[in-house]
Amino acid sequence: MNSMENKIFDWNPIIETLKNLKNNVMSQEDWFTECIKLALFYDKDFAKSFLENIFRESKCKTTLEDFEIEKITSQVQDGNNIYDLVIEIREREEQKRVIIEVKRGAGVSEKKEPKESKVDKINQLQKYIKKCDYLTLISTNWHSLEEIKKEVFDDPKYLKPANQNNFLWCDFYKLFEEHKDKFFDNKFFNFIKEEVMNDDRPCDLKQISTYLDALKRTGEGKQELFRLRIDPNLRAKIVEIAMKIGADNPEEKGWYGYLIKKDNKKIRIGFYPYWISEYTKEILKVKKDSLKRYIIKVPNQRGGEKEVVDTPCFIVRLDCKKDDIKDIKPTVQEFNGVNIYYGKGEFKENNQEVVCKVAVFNLLDILDIKDEIDINTIAELLNECIKIVSPELKKNRC
């Protein structure tokens, strides 16, 4: 494999070209793929570490000493297929091909077939698994087994980490960070880390606490809190909570967070920069002092105003039937010094009427009793919220 020599190569024009491509020509996903390919192509040792990380986390027997990288290409045409990234390796003297499907917030299915076809969606991974020795999916989101397809998931050629259906880009952020530190004077790796991989940076809970403290004082810094959604430690705790109630492995569902399925019940765990008024307008009738300080009025669609709680929060929602919530009154209860607000939600989602039980807690309330936010406190509060919205699941808990 050829690689570029850091000492003699001027990255400035390459970086400027990449910036222009992002702004004017390429889709976000294709642009991201080309940047990652350049990073892998740039240094052989880094590319091997990247691939070895996939093998190791997948419990694959292939080790760093077992293979050499011979070629790295992107947007590879193979009949009707176009592979995002292909790494050709020599493993124990045998030629093999690793296909990496790159996703930036999209699903893993291609466009729908014409209406006259009975085939609704053609899954890319189902086709790719037949054309390679190893296949992996690296995405900004968790993808469900329904998206990936069970035949792909169960195939030994499909590489995935334990307790996850696919790799996340945040799983690789540390590797990019370490490599950038190794070549601290290298402009390209600094560009990759700061501008390409930045959205996939896992949260630093001490930093989150600092942002929250600033938010209390100035109202600024809210956007950084979304890093909690992709934090591997929080994800592990959500998996642990699901296992304790005997639920399916939780799915990450787009923007709102996680979906836990148990006994035909759907529990959604969402992280939001402010309380969603449609979920919580009934709960707002309980205006405890700790809540009042965060309530603001914003315009509604009818030209009037509505109240929202302008503070980052976790919302645990259980969809149910109207009869299940008709007698629910909004309440607030304290758990380990933090208020949990409970009530009913009624709103429209995809033109469908939705009713649900909702439990909410604020991150800023945690800082009233602690110096810093920590994952265990969040996990304990989420666990309590699940018990509140669905007490019947309690008997299944460990």
Steps between C-alpha positions, in 0.01 A plus 500: 500500500631843412477771764578868510807618687408746773836673490500602135133541418322836506145439624375858466367468141345160580317641801377800301379269221313283752333806651392620155365155411295492820352842440435480128494151352485184709233357727589496868534121499724482190714786628542330836593172327771667290648670807513169688657328199771765485567454872536123452708544185725755668665261744531121483528455876186704561306302238608173663396629844161603358439156349645314798255689724211365290636144517568519875162648601325240283681217680646403164804271522692716253770698683732785402778254415275294273443748219655768281304773322560508126247749367238750621233633261167680526179512295589166340270396216421127487216433260198680648672539837706798613702431815585797720840373614693189402817389675683219326721297731730200489405280795729202560607511134140510378343796316189631676268796466347707782197714405415788732155655463511864613188668638447854624152494655337311210336159492665195350245430228511627146223681317164328465435284199231608248143464628427204276772301675407299809848564639474802730864566574821346378745483787855597414659281762322188375663553161841601631544203735506272198782697337762517774694317767408749773227764522438765764265795543628818669233763562406802707203299632414156624304307239230246573514132412213572261721744307812285501309174437545186710674303226773768488516535879550125549760464225853454648631734229299789651722672757326673792593586860355318800154629606466714186351434158761716330801718570456870574747765383540611860652155565794610282537858617764412759708331231496818289578707807796282596635515148464875486695521828769272354542744209419815695650724232299340221234734361309227322432285806407808697253582221358144509458509877361854533288538187418152372468287815396777739127417492588146610703608800374318814404727785729585787274501806713754683473722195124433484474616862692816409263570209200440723637735762550766230148428374359572845679832508497619138269273299785410260665171410191283454604348168802326653266291713398287203828315546329318784287322240800324346697442818607131510472485881140624495422256218640214713278603792191507276584145387541397865160648593333315211660170600380539860137509390552218251447729202644476151833666432411873481509672164627850443224682316618811324486826686299412809722223638416141590210259454454209742243234409352268764174298502359704207581820687719770350700713739677796344789669676570842351756769573389852412646852538162613640172341606283404204175685570280245318629226729483700819231772483294314761803467727558874480194541721725385785721806533739427783748775581787305344305486174367856488845651460539327162157571350492739206231595248552441128272563198267217399363417153172683567666835558480477878750382757576172672711420803808281470759403758826631359740250657666179375311192610443131458147396407383140548183432305273193491244496219164368614123517444277792594323299770836439666563869561153646558540505880865610510566825683832683465727439798855559611706273721852521630755229432848532652447874532389553136141577397334262253189646334232254386181531300336433165582615151262535205624617161523419128792309352510428126131605486416235761347574841742390771429470872769410749620503858797729549764540770753785480802619696727800445878478480531838666320366808780246542750785529298636792610199704825395329809677373500298179268289286592131501372208294393292801270779627341535155457121474337479846257780409415337166440170675265670746315677214441162332355365826271803525358481145482119501484361856379162372849434360644521851442130565742414219786701643815342638 
